[in-house]
Every structure is written in C-alpha cells, then in structure tokens.
Amino acid sequence: MFELLTPNEQTPRITVFGVGGCGCNTINQLSQSAVADNVQLVAVNTDAQSLTLSQCSTRLQIGQQVTKGLGAGARPQKGYEAAKESDTDIRDLIEQADVVFITGGMGGGTGTGAIPFMASIAAELNKPLVAVVTTPFSIEGHQRSKIARAGIDQLMQQADAVIVLPNDKLLEALDKKISLVNAFYQSNGILQDVLQGLTTTISQAGLINIDLNDFVEVISHHGRAAMGVAKQMQGDDLQLTINNALKNPLLEQIDLTKAKGAIVSVMATDQIELSQYNCIGATLQQQLDPDALVIIGLTLVPELDCELELMVIATGISDESLDKVSKADDAHIQITSIVEDETLNKDSKKELAKPVTVNKARFDTSELLNLHDFLKEKSARAINLPEEELDIPTYTRKQTC
Ligand SMILES: Nc1nc2c(ncn2[C@@H]2O[C@H](COP(=O)(O)OP(=O)(O)OP(=O)(O)O)[C@@H](O)[C@H]2O)c(=O)[nH]1
C-alpha cells in the first residue's frame, strides 16, 4: 500500500560536503545543475588554489596550519589532522543540517583522512549521514588502492551508510573510447546523479514523499549500501528496467535479498500509471528480504528524457551476503600461471602451475595485484631467488648471472 502525502511542512535541510579534489569536482558539477533551496553545497579542501576555482557558494579551507594550503600530499594522516584543526567550522556546518551527505575520492590524503573524521562529528551530533565515495582507477596503482581500503574501513565505523563506487566501475558504465579527462568529468556526472537522486528523494518535490524519518530508518542500518540506476525508454519492459537497476554496473555483485532496507527513487513524467508504480513496489518487495523496509518516492519531472528513471539504494548489507555470492556457481575464477622458467625443477613447475582461485564477486584490481605479489612470492620460494629479482625477466637474469 502506498500513501499519497502532501508535501512536507518542514523540508529537511540537506548539506552536501564535497571533500578533497574529487569531492570538490563533483560538488562543482552539482552546483551547475538545478539544486533545491533546501540543499547546501559545501566545498572542503586543504588545497587553497583548488578552492578558489570552486563555484560553490560555501567553501571551507581546512588545516591551514597543517597543510599551508598546499593539499595533503596523498597522506591521509595529514587530511585527518587538517580536519581536526578545523573541527569548529566543520561542526558548525554539520549542526545546521538535518541530513548530511559527504562525497569524495578515497586514495588521496584530504578525502581519505578528513571524511571519516567529519563522519565522526556527524555521529556525535546525531545527524544521519550517507557517504558516497570512489575508489581509485586500477591504473593509479596498488598504493592508492591500499590507502583507499583503509580509509573506507575507518569510514564504515562512523557513517550510517557508505556507498562505494569504484572508479573502474564508473568507467564501465561509460563509453569505452572515452578520454581520461572526460572519464573523470563523466564519472563525476554519475556521482552527481546519485547525490541529486538522493537529495531530491528526501526533499519535498516528490508527489509521493519520502519523509525524513523513513529515510533515517533505512540508512541507519549500518554497513554497506549499494545502488543501481536504470532508465526506461518508451516501449521498454518495466520488469526489465527494474532488473537492470538491480544489476547495474554500479551495484557491486551482492546478494540484495539480504539488504535490510531500500530507498527507491522513481522519476517519471506525468504519464506514469498507477499499475507501473505498483509493479515497481511489488517486484522489489519480491527481490528483497520480506522484512526489509522498502521506501519508494516518486517525483514527476515533465521534461524527463525517458519514460522513467529508477534509482535503488539498498542498505544494511552484511559481509555474509557477500560471502553468499561467493558460493554461487560462477563466483570464482581460476587463474593458472604458465610457467616457462627453465631454471625450475619439475616439482616447482607443477606447484606453480596449480590454478589460483579468486572470488569473482570481489575481484578487483587490488586483488589482481595481491595475486601478482602472491605468485611472485610463490615462485621466489620455489627457486630460492630474492623476491625483487623476479621482476627481472628470466632471460635478462640469466645474462647477468
Ligand atoms: N571520479 C572521480 N574520481 C576522482 C576525481 N579526482 C580524483 N579522483 C579520485 O580520487 C582519488 C583521490 O584524489 P583527490 O580527491 O584529488 O585527493 P585528495 O583527497 O584531494 O587528497 P590530496 O590531493 O592528497 O590532498 C584519486 O586517486 C582518484 O581515484 C574526479 O574528478 N572524479
């Protein structure tokens, strides 16, 4: 049953913080689009120069003493100290909000260090908070991934809901031939859609409103959150659109049936039929845990470029559900190394040729790098060479012997 409500008397005040280079870029793009009056955008950075370029009306330079306005140099500890130095300013801004969103890229210094600190202030002030963060592109290397992972672990302890959007996944959703600069710009467009969808969903513009308490209830399931988006063009099958939203590349491969709650934002033209709306609710209810709280908000957008647009945010996903996926038939991929090193004896070759199994659901580049380390170490043990030498091709190694 869905209830038609009149718009909120008191529209919640939403503050969206864009932290660090990536966060500020996203917030900048967001500020160029139509943002509701109840949404305040705040650009936060240690880098003074980048802040001067920001088009946000509220800009906060953090850690002037610690960083001298020069950025955190990819050191999260510096980002953390910078945020701590500006504790009072951050606290003042968070205090004014009913709901807080924070966005930024994990893997550098400012975002990775400052975002968990800001989330801890929101928790202290009892403000519901959703963090939307990216993880680095695989081409950025192992070290950045490692920094990002540690930052996300810290953030998970503080924030109500953490939506992690791997930059590689954002890229998958875009045209493969895109240039890198454009990839950044367009991936920010996706972040912008996520934030805009969320803020619109809890603002008063919706025909069927999601009220703040519902929103808080759904996001207060601690743990991972995941999201999917899909568009339905004229004549498309609605069921298919819903399934696309659940299997969207932005949604990691997780078992949604274990989600404890979901917020669904539907944007449609005024041609939407009640049967379509009911179909969305019924389909999602079937896919999720029967006890999950599913909240659906509808916003009419007359100039929408499609029939309807769907955004699903599933919250309270436990690690258990990730494990469940790993038990699925195709959940593992096997990687077999081809061993052509003639210096190895038969037994070592056999040992090295054993396939290594990697969890496909969680397979990411950092895992590939771990695998690379693992294989290197394994073969170092087999032929008793120092590990670092294994980066030298066998042919060259032989010549230097
Ligand atoms: N999608 C997207 N990702 C970005 C963008 N800019 C940076 N990133 C990602 O965010 C990570 C952190 O970069 P920044 O946000 O520039 O770093 P920072 O938090 O400002 O930290 P410092 O530069 O060390 O002070 C990078 O490793 C990239 O993966 C962007 O515009 N869009």
The ligand as an SDF file (V2000), in Angstrom:
LIG
                    3D

 32 34  0  0  0  0  0  0  0  0999 V2000
   35.5170   10.0410  -10.3110 N   0  0  0  0  0  0  0  0  0  0  0  0
   36.4790   10.9060   -9.9860 C   0  0  0  0  0  0  0  0  0  0  0  0
   37.4980   10.4910   -9.2260 N   0  0  0  0  0  0  0  0  0  0  0  0
   38.4590   11.3870   -8.9130 C   0  0  0  0  0  0  0  0  0  0  0  0
   38.4490   12.7410   -9.3690 C   0  0  0  0  0  0  0  0  0  0  0  0
   39.5500   13.3860   -8.8730 N   0  0  0  0  0  0  0  0  0  0  0  0
   40.2090   12.4650   -8.1560 C   0  0  0  0  0  0  0  0  0  0  0  0
   39.5580   11.2670   -8.1660 N   0  0  0  0  0  0  0  0  0  0  0  0
   39.8900   10.0250   -7.4210 C   0  0  0  0  0  0  0  0  0  0  0  0
   40.0210   10.3810   -6.0520 O   0  0  0  0  0  0  0  0  0  0  0  0
   41.2560    9.9140   -5.5440 C   0  0  0  0  0  0  0  0  0  0  0  0
   41.7700   10.9540   -4.5780 C   0  0  0  0  0  0  0  0  0  0  0  0
   42.1340   12.1120   -5.3120 O   0  0  0  0  0  0  0  0  0  0  0  0
   41.8400   13.5710   -4.8070 P   0  0  0  0  0  0  0  0  0  0  0  0
   40.4120   13.7050   -4.4480 O   0  0  0  0  0  0  0  0  0  0  0  0
   42.3690   14.5310   -5.8010 O   0  0  0  0  0  0  0  0  0  0  0  0
   42.7360   13.5930   -3.4980 O   0  0  0  0  0  0  0  0  0  0  0  0
   42.5350   14.4590   -2.2020 P   0  0  0  0  0  0  0  0  0  0  0  0
   41.5470   13.7940   -1.3230 O   0  0  0  0  0  0  0  0  0  0  0  0
   42.2750   15.8740   -2.5920 O   0  0  0  0  0  0  0  0  0  0  0  0
   43.9360   14.3310   -1.4720 O   0  0  0  0  0  0  0  0  0  0  0  0
   45.3090   15.1610   -1.6780 P   0  0  0  0  0  0  0  0  0  0  0  0
   45.3720   15.5460   -3.1390 O   0  0  0  0  0  0  0  0  0  0  0  0
   46.3490   14.1940   -1.2880 O   0  0  0  0  0  0  0  0  0  0  0  0
   45.2300   16.3340   -0.7790 O   0  0  0  0  0  0  0  0  0  0  0  0
   42.1410    9.7070   -6.7610 C   0  0  0  0  0  0  0  0  0  0  0  0
   43.0470    8.6760   -6.5110 O   0  0  0  0  0  0  0  0  0  0  0  0
   41.1650    9.3790   -7.8700 C   0  0  0  0  0  0  0  0  0  0  0  0
   40.9280    7.9880   -7.9270 O   0  0  0  0  0  0  0  0  0  0  0  0
   37.3610   13.1400  -10.1720 C   0  0  0  0  0  0  0  0  0  0  0  0
   37.2290   14.2950  -10.5890 O   0  0  0  0  0  0  0  0  0  0  0  0
   36.4130   12.1780  -10.4370 N   0  0  0  0  0  0  0  0  0  0  0  0
  1  2  1  0
  2  3  2  0
  2 32  1  0
  3  4  1  0
  4  5  2  0
  4  8  1  0
  5  6  1  0
  5 30  1  0
  6  7  2  0
  7  8  1  0
  8  9  1  0
  9 10  1  0
  9 28  1  0
 10 11  1  0
 11 12  1  0
 11 26  1  0
 12 13  1  0
 13 14  1  0
 14 15  2  0
 14 16  1  0
 14 17  1  0
 17 18  1  0
 18 19  2  0
 18 20  1  0
 18 21  1  0
 21 22  1  0
 22 23  2  0
 22 24  1  0
 22 25  1  0
 26 27  1  0
 26 28  1  0
 28 29  1  0
 30 31  2  0
 30 32  1  0
M  END
$$$$
